[in-house]
């Protein structure tokens, strides 16, 4: 029994050691590999994220300002149905609109009857609808806000990285496009090595990091063989 356990441990250690070997990034169509002395600084445009419209959703908090009409200027929380209520004009559907689109809708409702030439500004103060769900083998699963520059690697970092038993080669992004539910399988090690670009993350995405059965088996076997655990831990380190 002891010999069988030892052989199993050696096999697992060998597999884990092989997986743990660091790999240098490889050049590809999306990645140029240079040495540290040749890495140029980013340009101004590189530091600016591509425009991705921020949409208003249920329970977001917005600030509405009507120029020269202070009694209509207020901070409003969007209700669970995606609507807001304002004096004089009643209820307006805000869900799925940008701040500018909602401002134009409020201007149209005020124009003519109540305000001769309304000038409305809408700002999104806080958003709880533009979030991504991170689940599975990450340190802190949960809901995280989505910004213009959110990518898969960044959302994993937001969740404090992979957990002990995570499988970096088995990461799924679940997304609904139209009425179609879709899933994409990604390999974090391949992304780190430059095999393909870090995919963008959008609001309502669900990211699930898979489990590594080999790491769990290693832990379980080590727990059954405490006398062998010390040298094995030293080898892994």
Secondary structure, DSSP 8 states (H G I E B T S, - for coil): -HHHHHHHHHHHHHHHHHHHS------BTTB----GGG-----TGGGS---------TT-EEEEEETT-GGG-EEEE--TTSEEEETTTEEEE-TT--HHHHHHHHHHHHBTTTBTT--EEEEEEE-SSSEEEEEESBSS-EEEE--TT-BHHHHHHHTTSB-TTEEEEEEEEEEEETTEEEEEEE-HHHHHTTSS---B--TT-EEEEEE-HHHHHHHHHHHH-HHHHHHHHHHH-
